[in-house]
Amino acid sequence: LDTWSVDHSDPSRRLLSRSVALLAAGADGSLWVGTRGGGMHRIDAATGAVTAWPSGADGGPRSDDLRALAFDAQGQPWVAGNLGVDRYDPETASFVSWAGLPAARVNALGFDRGGRLWAHDGQRLHGIPVAGEGAALDFDESDGLPAAEFGALAIDVMGQIWLSGPRGLLCVDPAG
C-alpha cells in the first residue's frame, strides 16, 4: 500500500483547509480535492505535489462552501457551491465563473453523455447544454420533483438522473 498524506510544513503538499468536502480522480490520474473555506486543489499523480486555487481569489472558485464536483467530456473539472458554478480553464490554469444557471446556490451537478450539465439548486433540476446545442430542460414540483436538498447527483447508462438526499433516492428520466 502506497500512501500520501498532507504535510502542513511543506507548501507543495498542503491543503488550504482540513475540511475536505469533494474528492474525485481526473482522467490523468490526478486527484481533485474541494475543501470548505479553502478552495480547490489538484494532487499530481506522479509527484504528489499540490496545486491550490483558494476560494474567492483570482483564479479560484467563487464559492467558499463547495458542494459538487463533476468532469466534462474533455476531463475538465466543474465545481459548484453557494455562489454558483465555476469551470476549470486549462489555458489559463484557473477557475472561471459560469453563468449558465438561473440560481446562485448549486448543491449537485453532473454531465450526461451528450455533454449536458445537470445541476440541482434545492428547488429545480436544470439540464443545460454547455456547447449550446439543444434546449435547456428544467424540472420542478410541477413535474413531480420534490423541493428538497439533494446532495449528490449521478447519471446512469440509460441517461436517468439520480439524486440522493435525506428522503432517499429520486430518479428522473429526462426523456419522459
ChimeraX attribute file (.defattr): number of C-alpha atoms within 10 A of each C-alpha:
attribute: neighborCount
match mode: 1-to-1
recipient: residues
	/A:1	2
	/A:2	3
	/A:3	4
	/A:4	8
	/A:5	8
	/A:6	14
	/A:7	11
	/A:8	12
	/A:9	8
	/A:10	10
	/A:11	14
	/A:12	16
	/A:13	18
	/A:14	19
	/A:15	26
	/A:16	20
	/A:17	15
	/A:18	13
	/A:19	12
	/A:20	17
	/A:21	16
	/A:22	17
	/A:23	17
	/A:24	16
	/A:25	15
	/A:26	18
	/A:27	11
	/A:28	10
	/A:29	12
	/A:30	18
	/A:31	17
	/A:32	20
	/A:33	20
	/A:34	32
	/A:35	23
	/A:36	20
	/A:37	19
	/A:38	24
	/A:39	26
	/A:40	29
	/A:41	23
	/A:42	21
	/A:43	23
	/A:44	16
	/A:45	14
	/A:46	9
	/A:47	10
	/A:48	16
	/A:49	17
	/A:50	22
	/A:51	17
	/A:52	24
	/A:53	22
	/A:54	23
	/A:55	23
	/A:56	15
	/A:57	11
	/A:58	12
	/A:59	18
	/A:60	24
	/A:61	31
	/A:62	24
	/A:63	24
	/A:64	21
	/A:65	21
	/A:66	29
	/A:67	23
	/A:68	24
	/A:69	27
	/A:70	23
	/A:71	20
	/A:72	18
	/A:73	12
	/A:74	8
	/A:75	12
	/A:76	14
	/A:77	20
	/A:78	24
	/A:79	30
	/A:80	30
	/A:81	23
	/A:82	17
	/A:83	18
	/A:84	24
	/A:85	29
	/A:86	22
	/A:87	21
	/A:88	22
	/A:89	14
	/A:90	10
	/A:91	6
	/A:92	9
	/A:93	11
	/A:94	16
	/A:95	24
	/A:96	18
	/A:97	17
	/A:98	15
	/A:99	11
	/A:100	14
	/A:101	18
	/A:102	10
	/A:103	18
	/A:104	15
	/A:105	21
	/A:106	27
	/A:107	25
	/A:108	26
	/A:109	28
	/A:110	23
	/A:111	24
	/A:112	20
	/A:113	13
	/A:114	13
	/A:115	18
	/A:116	23
	/A:117	23
	/A:118	25
	/A:119	26
	/A:120	29
	/A:121	25
	/A:122	18
	/A:123	17
	/A:124	20
	/A:125	24
	/A:126	22
	/A:127	23
	/A:128	21
	/A:129	19
	/A:130	17
	/A:131	10
	/A:132	10
	/A:133	11
	/A:134	11
	/A:135	10
	/A:136	15
	/A:137	13
	/A:138	15
	/A:139	17
	/A:140	15
	/A:141	12
	/A:142	7
	/A:143	10
	/A:144	9
	/A:145	15
	/A:146	16
	/A:147	13
	/A:148	16
	/A:149	18
	/A:150	24
	/A:151	18
	/A:152	19
	/A:153	24
	/A:154	19
	/A:155	19
	/A:156	11
	/A:157	9
	/A:158	10
	/A:159	16
	/A:160	16
	/A:161	20
	/A:162	16
	/A:163	21
	/A:164	17
	/A:165	13
	/A:166	9
	/A:167	10
	/A:168	8
	/A:169	12
	/A:170	14
	/A:171	15
	/A:172	17
	/A:173	11
	/A:174	12
	/A:175	7
	/A:176	5
